[in-house]
Amino acid sequence: MPHVILQADRREVPVSNIFCIGRNYAAHAAELGNQVEPAPLVFIKPTSALHAMDQPLTLPAFSNDVHYETELVLLIGKGGKNIPEQAALEHVAGYGLGLDLTARDIQAVAKQKGLPWTLCKGFDGAACISEFVAPDTMADIDHVRFGMSLNGEPRQAGDTALMLFSVPYLIHYLSTMFTLQPGDLIYTGTPEGVGKLNSGDRLSLTLMDRPLATLSIA
């Protein structure tokens, strides 16, 4: 079973579901020409898409335009249904960083035809994941900074203060639509600056200005 690592004690946590939130940063929606939705845009990746960032990644052969999307990721430790927003953070076991990889060429065709996004968002390796830090390392969840550099050049800088839907609200909202399970991952959306990956690229990710993970593209 796919799992993630809690950094503090190296504990392996089995992953249940992978929920992803689209268009949660206005500037990213604008750079792709997408409208902002009145409610969170939710899609799901299969657990087979998980890929630990300490392992090299091979891009899928069926796409010529795979994009990176750097995101804050929540690890649910305690499940629930209809979780109140004010109690939402009590359900988080850790915070990490993820790359929601997207086959943009395949996605464009799907959008044109009104088809699902599964192929462009769910391929092997499409859910790259770091290790997770303890919740108490995040003093203020409404002001969490994260970033990504590609081959040494800064490409993305995110701050939860800029989210259209906050972390507590996302947990609350998802729990009204689904019963959250221990081990669920929530990719919370990407800021602007997405772009294409190529063989030989190296990505470096930081959380609260501290290095957290690196990923090499084979």
N, C-alpha and C positions, 0 to 999 in steps of 0.2 A: 504494500500500500504506500502511495506517495506520502512524504512527511516533510515537515519543516523543523528547523533547529532553534530552540531557545538558547540564546547566547550565554546567559548567566550560568547555567548548569549543564549545557550541552545536551539537554533533553530533547528527544525526538517526539514530535507531536504529529499523529496521523492527520492528514487533510481530508475533510469531508466534502465541502462544496467550494467552488471558486466563483464568487460574485464580483462583477465589475461594473463600475459606474462610468458612463460616458458623458462628455460635455459638462463636467463639473467646474471647469474654469472658463470664464467668458472669453478670454483672449485665445485659448486653444480652439474653442468653437469657431471664433471669428477667422483664425488662420486657415481653417479647412472649409470656410464658407457655410458652416452649419448654424442653424438657429438654436437658441437656448430653450430648453424645454421647461414647462412649469413644474414638473416633478422629476425626480431622478430617473435617468435613462439606464436601465438595468439589462445586462446580458450576462451569460454564464460561459465559463470555459470548462472543458473536461479536466479532470485531475491528471490525465495523461499529458497535458500541456505543461505541467510543472517542470522547471529546470533550475537546479541549484547553480548560483552564479559562479561558484568556484570551479565549475566544469566548463570547458570550451563548448560553444554552441555552433552547430551547423545549420545554416539557413535552409529553408525548404526549397527544393528544386522547382516547385510549381509556380513560384513567384519571382519576379524580377524587381520587386519594389517593397521590401519588408522595412517597416518603420519602427523605431523605438518610441515608447511612451513611458516615461518615468513616473512612478506613482508611490504615494504612501500606502502601505498595505496593513490592514488590521488582522490580527489573529484572534478569533473568538475562543474564549476559554470556557465560558458558561453560556449554554444555549438558552432559547426562550422564544416565546410568542408574544406579540404586542408589548414589547419592552418599552417602558416610558423613557422619553428622551433624557430626563434628569438622572436616570439610573443606567443609562446606556454604557458608560465607560466602565462600569463594574463588570461588564461581560467581556472585556478585552484582556487577553493574556499576554499580548506583546505587539510591538510595532516594528515593521520592517519596510524595506523598499522593494518594489517590483518593477519589471519591465513588461508592459502589456504590448507584446509585439503584434503588429498588424500587417498582413499582406495587402497593402493599399491598392494594388492593381485589381486584386480579386474583390476587395471591398467595393471599389468603384462600380464594378459590374453588378454586384449584388444590390447596391443602392439603386442603380438605374432600373433594375428589373423588379425591385421590391422584394428581394429574396433575403433569407436569413444570413447572418454574419458568421455562421459557425466555421466555415472553411477558412475565412480570412483571420479569425481570432482564436481558433482552437487547435491549430496544428501543434505537433510535438515541439516543445520549446517555447511556445507562445506566451507562457506565463513564467518568466524568469523570476526568481525569488532570492532574497538575501536571508541571512539569519535574522532573528527577531530579538529586539531589546526589551527589557522589562518596562511595563507601563509607568512605573514610578520615575523613570528617567526622562519622561516627558512632563515638564512642570506645567505647561499650559497647552492643551491640545488645540486650542484655537490659534496658536502661533508656532506651529512646527515648520521649520525650514528643511528643505531637502534639495539636492541638486545632482546633476549628471554632467560629466565631461566626456567628450568623445575624442580619443587620441590626443588628450591633453588640452583640448579646447572646450571651454564651458558652453553647453548647449541648452540645458534646461535648469530653471530655478523655480521651485515651488514653495508656497507658504499656505498653510491651511487657512490663514486669514482671508485668502482670496477665493476660497471655495464657495460655490453658489449654495451648496448644501453641506452643512457642517458634519464632522465625524459623528457626534451624538445623534444628529437627525438621520444620517444614513443608516445607523444601526437600528434606530426606531422604525424607520420606514421599511427597511428590508424585513424586519420582524413582523410587520403587519401583513406582508405579502407571502412570506415564507416562515416556517419554523426554523430559526437559526440553530445550528448544531455545534457542539464543541469541535474545534478543528476547522471550522469554516474560515475562509480567507475573503477579505473584502478589499478589492483594488478601488481606491477612492477617486480616481480621475487624474488626468495629466495636465500640467500647465503648457503654455505655448513653447515652441521650439522643437517640435517633433521633426524627424528627418530619416533619411534612408541609411540602412546599414550595409556594409560591404565586408567581404572576406578580409581578415586581417585587422579589423577594427578592435579597439580596446575601450571599454566603457568603465568609468570610475564613478561610484555613487557615494554621496555624503548625506548624513542625517544630522541635523543641528550642527552643521559645519565640521562634522567628524567623519573620516572615511568609514564606510560600512561594508562595501562590496565592490568587486571588480568582475567584469565579464569579458572574455575574449571570444571573438568570432572566428571560427576556423576557416 
